Amino acid sequence: MSSIQITVIDREGVTTPGVEWDDDESLMECLVRNGYPILASCGGNASCSTCHSYLDEVSFETAGDIDEDEADVLDTLMDDEREPTSRLTCQVPWDMDLEGAVVRIGPF
Ligand code: FES
């Protein structure tokens, strides 16, 4: 198994570097395993938006394209929640090139 380390900023603004992300997890699964309060109520099927978070700009580019299902869900977010680097973390697969990514947990 391979893993990379990312930095996570929680909803209180607490920044935690060195969070381990294993290669068999989506980003959502990594955040849940590490105890972050992500409901993931649709189980990772890009249909609930409770796993919404923000990536840093470089990682957003690295993480690849947003498919139609994810785009539809992101479009349901309030304007003040949606940011240019918004992603549904269940749709962000592990990628070695995401080492050092900074992930800010989205609002409820
Ligand atoms: S877990 Fe529901 S959209 Fe990601």
Backbone and ligand atoms as CSV (ligand in chain L), in Angstrom:
chain,resi,resn,atom,element,x,y,z
A,1,MET,N,N,0.847,-1.202,0.000
A,1,MET,CA,C,0.000,0.000,0.000
A,1,MET,C,C,0.879,1.247,0.000
A,2,SER,N,N,0.469,2.218,-0.780
A,2,SER,CA,C,1.152,3.512,-0.778
A,2,SER,C,C,0.269,4.536,-0.095
A,3,SER,N,N,0.881,5.531,0.445
A,3,SER,CA,C,0.085,6.641,0.970
A,3,SER,C,C,0.841,7.938,0.755
A,4,ILE,N,N,0.084,9.009,0.748
A,4,ILE,CA,C,0.665,10.337,0.651
A,4,ILE,C,C,0.185,11.139,1.852
A,5,GLN,N,N,0.780,12.286,2.047
A,5,GLN,CA,C,0.372,13.136,3.157
A,5,GLN,C,C,-0.248,14.419,2.613
A,6,ILE,N,N,-1.353,14.790,3.225
A,6,ILE,CA,C,-2.029,16.025,2.848
A,6,ILE,C,C,-2.225,16.876,4.095
A,7,THR,N,N,-2.595,18.118,3.870
A,7,THR,CA,C,-2.918,19.021,4.975
A,7,THR,C,C,-4.418,19.273,4.949
A,8,VAL,N,N,-5.042,19.172,6.111
A,8,VAL,CA,C,-6.488,19.366,6.188
A,8,VAL,C,C,-6.792,20.556,7.103
A,9,ILE,N,N,-7.678,21.415,6.635
A,9,ILE,CA,C,-8.154,22.559,7.427
A,9,ILE,C,C,-9.604,22.278,7.784
A,10,ASP,N,N,-9.908,22.183,9.076
A,10,ASP,CA,C,-11.275,21.821,9.460
A,10,ASP,C,C,-12.183,23.055,9.492
A,11,ARG,N,N,-13.436,22.842,9.877
A,11,ARG,CA,C,-14.411,23.936,9.816
A,11,ARG,C,C,-14.134,25.016,10.851
A,12,GLU,N,N,-13.320,24.704,11.836
A,12,GLU,CA,C,-12.930,25.724,12.825
A,12,GLU,C,C,-11.654,26.435,12.395
A,13,GLY,N,N,-11.097,26.042,11.268
A,13,GLY,CA,C,-9.877,26.670,10.784
A,13,GLY,C,C,-8.603,26.043,11.319
A,14,VAL,N,N,-8.733,24.914,12.017
A,14,VAL,CA,C,-7.543,24.223,12.535
A,14,VAL,C,C,-6.860,23.477,11.387
A,15,THR,N,N,-5.563,23.752,11.206
A,15,THR,CA,C,-4.797,23.170,10.117
A,15,THR,C,C,-3.967,21.997,10.626
A,16,THR,N,N,-4.124,20.849,9.978
A,16,THR,CA,C,-3.383,19.655,10.388
A,16,THR,C,C,-2.583,19.119,9.207
A,17,PRO,N,N,-1.247,19.278,9.231
A,17,PRO,CA,C,-0.427,18.677,8.184
A,17,PRO,C,C,-0.204,17.193,8.483
A,18,GLY,N,N,0.277,16.475,7.488
A,18,GLY,CA,C,0.673,15.080,7.717
A,18,GLY,C,C,-0.473,14.097,7.841
A,19,VAL,N,N,-1.629,14.453,7.303
A,19,VAL,CA,C,-2.751,13.506,7.307
A,19,VAL,C,C,-2.496,12.466,6.208
A,20,GLU,N,N,-2.526,11.191,6.597
A,20,GLU,CA,C,-2.205,10.106,5.666
A,20,GLU,C,C,-3.398,9.771,4.772
A,21,TRP,N,N,-3.152,9.703,3.479
A,21,TRP,CA,C,-4.175,9.320,2.500
A,21,TRP,C,C,-3.672,8.073,1.787
A,22,ASP,N,N,-4.381,6.957,2.020
A,22,ASP,CA,C,-3.965,5.668,1.463
A,22,ASP,C,C,-4.488,5.490,0.042
A,23,ASP,N,N,-3.766,4.675,-0.717
A,23,ASP,CA,C,-4.063,4.577,-2.158
A,23,ASP,C,C,-5.350,3.823,-2.496
A,24,ASP,N,N,-5.974,3.207,-1.482
A,24,ASP,CA,C,-7.249,2.527,-1.780
A,24,ASP,C,C,-8.455,3.357,-1.351
A,25,GLU,N,N,-8.219,4.643,-1.075
A,25,GLU,CA,C,-9.297,5.508,-0.587
A,25,GLU,C,C,-9.554,6.653,-1.558
A,26,SER,N,N,-10.838,7.066,-1.642
A,26,SER,CA,C,-11.118,8.376,-2.219
A,26,SER,C,C,-10.706,9.422,-1.180
A,27,LEU,N,N,-10.685,10.665,-1.590
A,27,LEU,CA,C,-10.358,11.714,-0.624
A,27,LEU,C,C,-11.407,11.744,0.498
A,28,MET,N,N,-12.670,11.531,0.151
A,28,MET,CA,C,-13.721,11.487,1.180
A,28,MET,C,C,-13.425,10.393,2.195
A,29,GLU,N,N,-13.079,9.207,1.725
A,29,GLU,CA,C,-12.820,8.087,2.636
A,29,GLU,C,C,-11.634,8.386,3.542
A,30,CYS,N,N,-10.636,9.057,3.007
A,30,CYS,CA,C,-9.487,9.462,3.826
A,30,CYS,C,C,-9.928,10.406,4.934
A,31,LEU,N,N,-10.747,11.390,4.585
A,31,LEU,CA,C,-11.182,12.380,5.583
A,31,LEU,C,C,-12.029,11.707,6.662
A,32,VAL,N,N,-12.910,10.807,6.266
A,32,VAL,CA,C,-13.754,10.100,7.242
A,32,VAL,C,C,-12.887,9.251,8.164
A,33,ARG,N,N,-11.975,8.487,7.591
A,33,ARG,CA,C,-11.120,7.616,8.409
A,33,ARG,C,C,-10.302,8.423,9.407
A,34,ASN,N,N,-9.927,9.630,9.025
A,34,ASN,CA,C,-9.133,10.466,9.918
A,34,ASN,C,C,-9.995,11.279,10.883
A,35,GLY,N,N,-11.280,10.986,10.920
A,35,GLY,CA,C,-12.138,11.552,11.957
A,35,GLY,C,C,-12.774,12.889,11.637
A,36,TYR,N,N,-12.687,13.307,10.391
A,36,TYR,CA,C,-13.318,14.585,10.046
A,36,TYR,C,C,-14.826,14.382,9.879
A,37,PRO,N,N,-15.628,15.384,10.279
A,37,PRO,CA,C,-17.079,15.223,10.291
A,37,PRO,C,C,-17.709,15.390,8.910
A,38,ILE,N,N,-17.413,14.422,8.068
A,38,ILE,CA,C,-17.983,14.381,6.719
A,38,ILE,C,C,-19.103,13.346,6.761
A,39,LEU,N,N,-20.329,13.752,6.499
A,39,LEU,CA,C,-21.445,12.813,6.593
A,39,LEU,C,C,-21.417,11.761,5.486
A,40,ALA,N,N,-21.069,12.190,4.281
A,40,ALA,CA,C,-21.039,11.262,3.140
A,40,ALA,C,C,-22.326,10.447,3.072
A,41,SER,N,N,-23.443,11.135,3.177
A,41,SER,CA,C,-24.710,10.420,3.330
A,41,SER,C,C,-25.128,9.628,2.095
A,42,CYS,N,N,-24.572,9.898,0.936
A,42,CYS,CA,C,-24.920,9.081,-0.236
A,42,CYS,C,C,-23.921,7.949,-0.437
A,43,GLY,N,N,-22.949,7.851,0.454
A,43,GLY,CA,C,-22.007,6.741,0.371
A,43,GLY,C,C,-20.959,6.889,-0.719
A,44,GLY,N,N,-20.794,8.096,-1.207
A,44,GLY,CA,C,-19.745,8.320,-2.196
A,44,GLY,C,C,-20.212,8.254,-3.636
A,45,ASN,N,N,-21.509,8.492,-3.839
A,45,ASN,CA,C,-22.072,8.366,-5.187
A,45,ASN,C,C,-22.344,9.694,-5.879
A,46,ALA,N,N,-21.715,10.757,-5.430
A,46,ALA,CA,C,-21.867,12.067,-6.078
A,46,ALA,C,C,-23.319,12.503,-6.137
A,47,SER,N,N,-24.054,12.292,-5.058
A,47,SER,CA,C,-25.449,12.733,-5.099
A,47,SER,C,C,-25.925,13.443,-3.837
A,48,CYS,N,N,-25.008,13.767,-2.892
A,48,CYS,CA,C,-25.521,14.409,-1.670
A,48,CYS,C,C,-24.849,15.748,-1.346
A,49,SER,N,N,-23.629,15.945,-1.744
A,49,SER,CA,C,-22.816,17.150,-1.514
A,49,SER,C,C,-22.299,17.297,-0.089
A,50,THR,N,N,-22.566,16.343,0.807
A,50,THR,CA,C,-22.075,16.489,2.189
A,50,THR,C,C,-20.568,16.269,2.299
A,51,CYS,N,N,-19.938,15.837,1.228
A,51,CYS,CA,C,-18.477,15.662,1.257
A,51,CYS,C,C,-17.767,16.831,0.580
A,52,HIS,N,N,-18.533,17.884,0.283
A,52,HIS,CA,C,-17.963,19.042,-0.430
A,52,HIS,C,C,-16.819,19.682,0.358
A,53,SER,N,N,-15.711,19.903,-0.315
A,53,SER,CA,C,-14.570,20.587,0.288
A,53,SER,C,C,-13.843,21.378,-0.792
A,54,TYR,N,N,-12.825,22.099,-0.362
A,54,TYR,CA,C,-12.070,22.949,-1.286
A,54,TYR,C,C,-10.629,22.462,-1.367
A,55,LEU,N,N,-10.103,22.404,-2.569
A,55,LEU,CA,C,-8.701,22.054,-2.762
A,55,LEU,C,C,-7.888,23.325,-2.996
A,56,ASP,N,N,-6.584,23.228,-2.736
A,56,ASP,CA,C,-5.731,24.334,-3.174
A,56,ASP,C,C,-5.699,24.314,-4.705
A,57,GLU,N,N,-5.304,25.433,-5.291
A,57,GLU,CA,C,-5.433,25.571,-6.748
A,57,GLU,C,C,-4.628,24.537,-7.532
A,58,VAL,N,N,-3.408,24.276,-7.098
A,58,VAL,CA,C,-2.569,23.315,-7.823
A,58,VAL,C,C,-3.187,21.922,-7.747
A,59,SER,N,N,-3.638,21.539,-6.581
A,59,SER,CA,C,-4.233,20.211,-6.420
A,59,SER,C,C,-5.542,20.106,-7.183
A,60,PHE,N,N,-6.271,21.196,-7.253
A,60,PHE,CA,C,-7.511,21.189,-8.033
A,60,PHE,C,C,-7.203,20.833,-9.481
A,61,GLU,N,N,-6.148,21.418,-10.022
A,61,GLU,CA,C,-5.753,21.102,-11.400
A,61,GLU,C,C,-5.316,19.643,-11.508
A,62,THR,N,N,-4.547,19.188,-10.527
A,62,THR,CA,C,-4.020,17.819,-10.558
A,62,THR,C,C,-5.138,16.788,-10.454
A,63,ALA,N,N,-6.171,17.132,-9.692
A,63,ALA,CA,C,-7.229,16.154,-9.391
A,63,ALA,C,C,-8.071,15.796,-10.607
A,64,GLY,N,N,-7.938,16.529,-11.683
A,64,GLY,CA,C,-8.589,16.127,-12.919
A,64,GLY,C,C,-9.995,16.669,-13.090
A,65,ASP,N,N,-10.651,16.117,-14.111
A,65,ASP,CA,C,-11.923,16.674,-14.543
A,65,ASP,C,C,-13.070,16.347,-13.597
A,66,ILE,N,N,-14.034,17.255,-13.581
A,66,ILE,CA,C,-15.288,17.058,-12.849
A,66,ILE,C,C,-16.292,16.473,-13.838
A,67,ASP,N,N,-16.844,15.297,-13.520
A,67,ASP,CA,C,-17.794,14.708,-14.473
A,67,ASP,C,C,-19.178,15.339,-14.311
A,68,GLU,N,N,-20.082,14.918,-15.158
A,68,GLU,CA,C,-21.391,15.559,-15.227
A,68,GLU,C,C,-22.170,15.424,-13.919
A,69,ASP,N,N,-22.141,14.236,-13.323
A,69,ASP,CA,C,-22.878,14.015,-12.075
A,69,ASP,C,C,-22.372,14.939,-10.975
A,70,GLU,N,N,-21.056,15.020,-10.840
A,70,GLU,CA,C,-20.485,15.893,-9.810
A,70,GLU,C,C,-20.821,17.353,-10.101
A,71,ALA,N,N,-20.717,17.748,-11.358
A,71,ALA,CA,C,-21.011,19.137,-11.726
A,71,ALA,C,C,-22.450,19.499,-11.382
A,72,ASP,N,N,-23.364,18.556,-11.612
A,72,ASP,CA,C,-24.771,18.814,-11.292
A,72,ASP,C,C,-24.953,19.054,-9.801
A,73,VAL,N,N,-24.280,18.259,-8.978
A,73,VAL,CA,C,-24.404,18.424,-7.523
A,73,VAL,C,C,-23.753,19.736,-7.078
A,74,LEU,N,N,-22.590,20.037,-7.620
A,74,LEU,CA,C,-21.920,21.297,-7.251
A,74,LEU,C,C,-22.801,22.495,-7.608
A,75,ASP,N,N,-23.568,22.352,-8.678
A,75,ASP,CA,C,-24.456,23.440,-9.091
A,75,ASP,C,C,-25.585,23.686,-8.099
A,76,THR,N,N,-25.854,22.722,-7.223
A,76,THR,CA,C,-26.921,22.894,-6.225
A,76,THR,C,C,-26.431,23.633,-4.980
A,77,LEU,N,N,-25.118,23.852,-4.869
A,77,LEU,CA,C,-24.590,24.536,-3.688
A,77,LEU,C,C,-24.985,26.007,-3.707
A,78,MET,N,N,-25.117,26.586,-2.529
A,78,MET,CA,C,-25.370,28.016,-2.421
A,78,MET,C,C,-24.186,28.766,-3.035
A,79,ASP,N,N,-24.481,29.937,-3.587
A,79,ASP,CA,C,-23.430,30.728,-4.218
A,79,ASP,C,C,-22.271,31.023,-3.281
A,80,ASP,N,N,-22.597,31.254,-1.985
A,80,ASP,CA,C,-21.516,31.606,-1.066
A,80,ASP,C,C,-20.755,30.377,-0.571
A,81,GLU,N,N,-21.188,29.188,-0.979
A,81,GLU,CA,C,-20.454,27.974,-0.616
A,81,GLU,C,C,-19.549,27.515,-1.748
A,82,ARG,N,N,-19.995,27.759,-2.962
A,82,ARG,CA,C,-19.251,27.295,-4.135
A,82,ARG,C,C,-18.041,28.187,-4.358
A,83,GLU,N,N,-16.896,27.576,-4.540
A,83,GLU,CA,C,-15.678,28.317,-4.851
A,83,GLU,C,C,-15.047,27.673,-6.085
A,84,PRO,N,N,-14.121,28.382,-6.736
A,84,PRO,CA,C,-13.545,27.832,-7.970
A,84,PRO,C,C,-12.885,26.468,-7.773
A,85,THR,N,N,-12.436,26.170,-6.568
A,85,THR,CA,C,-11.762,24.882,-6.356
A,85,THR,C,C,-12.619,23.917,-5.545
A,86,SER,N,N,-13.940,24.114,-5.570
A,86,SER,CA,C,-14.854,23.179,-4.905
A,86,SER,C,C,-14.807,21.806,-5.569
A,87,ARG,N,N,-14.808,20.752,-4.761
A,87,ARG,CA,C,-14.948,19.382,-5.267
A,87,ARG,C,C,-15.795,18.561,-4.308
A,88,LEU,N,N,-16.445,17.555,-4.865
A,88,LEU,CA,C,-17.011,16.509,-4.014
A,88,LEU,C,C,-15.866,15.543,-3.743
A,89,THR,N,N,-15.476,15.435,-2.480
A,89,THR,CA,C,-14.248,14.670,-2.199
A,89,THR,C,C,-14.410,13.180,-2.503
A,90,CYS,N,N,-15.664,12.697,-2.572
A,90,CYS,CA,C,-15.845,11.282,-2.933
A,90,CYS,C,C,-15.479,11.035,-4.381
A,91,GLN,N,N,-15.377,12.089,-5.159
A,91,GLN,CA,C,-15.061,11.960,-6.580
A,91,GLN,C,C,-13.600,12.299,-6.877
A,92,VAL,N,N,-12.805,12.453,-5.834
A,92,VAL,CA,C,-11.375,12.726,-6.014
A,92,VAL,C,C,-10.600,11.462,-5.660
A,93,PRO,N,N,-10.100,10.743,-6.673
A,93,PRO,CA,C,-9.354,9.524,-6.387
A,93,PRO,C,C,-7.941,9.823,-5.907
A,94,TRP,N,N,-7.388,8.850,-5.194
A,94,TRP,CA,C,-5.995,8.967,-4.741
A,94,TRP,C,C,-5.086,9.138,-5.950
A,95,ASP,N,N,-4.118,9.991,-5.817
A,95,ASP,CA,C,-3.137,10.213,-6.881
A,95,ASP,C,C,-1.844,10.636,-6.193
A,96,MET,N,N,-0.776,9.942,-6.518
A,96,MET,CA,C,0.509,10.254,-5.881
A,96,MET,C,C,0.857,11.734,-6.031
A,97,ASP,N,N,0.434,12.333,-7.149
A,97,ASP,CA,C,0.756,13.735,-7.408
A,97,ASP,C,C,-0.017,14.699,-6.510
A,98,LEU,N,N,-0.949,14.167,-5.716
A,98,LEU,CA,C,-1.673,15.027,-4.762
A,98,LEU,C,C,-0.959,15.119,-3.417
A,99,GLU,N,N,0.223,14.545,-3.325
A,99,GLU,CA,C,1.052,14.715,-2.121
A,99,GLU,C,C,1.141,16.205,-1.764
A,100,GLY,N,N,0.888,16.530,-0.524
A,100,GLY,CA,C,0.983,17.919,-0.089
A,100,GLY,C,C,-0.263,18.751,-0.361
A,101,ALA,N,N,-1.309,18.128,-0.892
A,101,ALA,CA,C,-2.539,18.876,-1.158
A,101,ALA,C,C,-3.058,19.510,0.134
A,102,VAL,N,N,-3.682,20.668,-0.028
A,102,VAL,CA,C,-4.335,21.324,1.117
A,102,VAL,C,C,-5.839,21.264,0.871
A,103,VAL,N,N,-6.535,20.628,1.802
A,103,VAL,CA,C,-7.978,20.402,1.670
A,103,VAL,C,C,-8.693,21.124,2.803
A,104,ARG,N,N,-9.588,22.016,2.445
A,104,ARG,CA,C,-10.378,22.739,3.452
A,104,ARG,C,C,-11.793,22.168,3.429
A,105,ILE,N,N,-12.236,21.678,4.582
A,105,ILE,CA,C,-13.537,21.030,4.661
A,105,ILE,C,C,-14.640,22.054,4.398
A,106,GLY,N,N,-15.600,21.673,3.569
A,106,GLY,CA,C,-16.696,22.569,3.243
A,106,GLY,C,C,-17.691,22.715,4.395
A,107,PRO,N,N,-18.563,23.715,4.292
A,107,PRO,CA,C,-19.571,23.918,5.336
A,107,PRO,C,C,-20.610,22.804,5.297
A,108,PHE,N,N,-21.362,22.671,6.375
A,108,PHE,CA,C,-22.440,21.679,6.387
A,108,PHE,C,C,-23.489,22.056,5.353
L,1,FES,S1,S,-20.463,11.430,-0.369
L,1,FES,FE1,FE,-22.291,12.154,-1.260
L,1,FES,S2,S,-21.569,13.457,-2.833
L,1,FES,FE2,FE,-19.756,12.682,-1.961
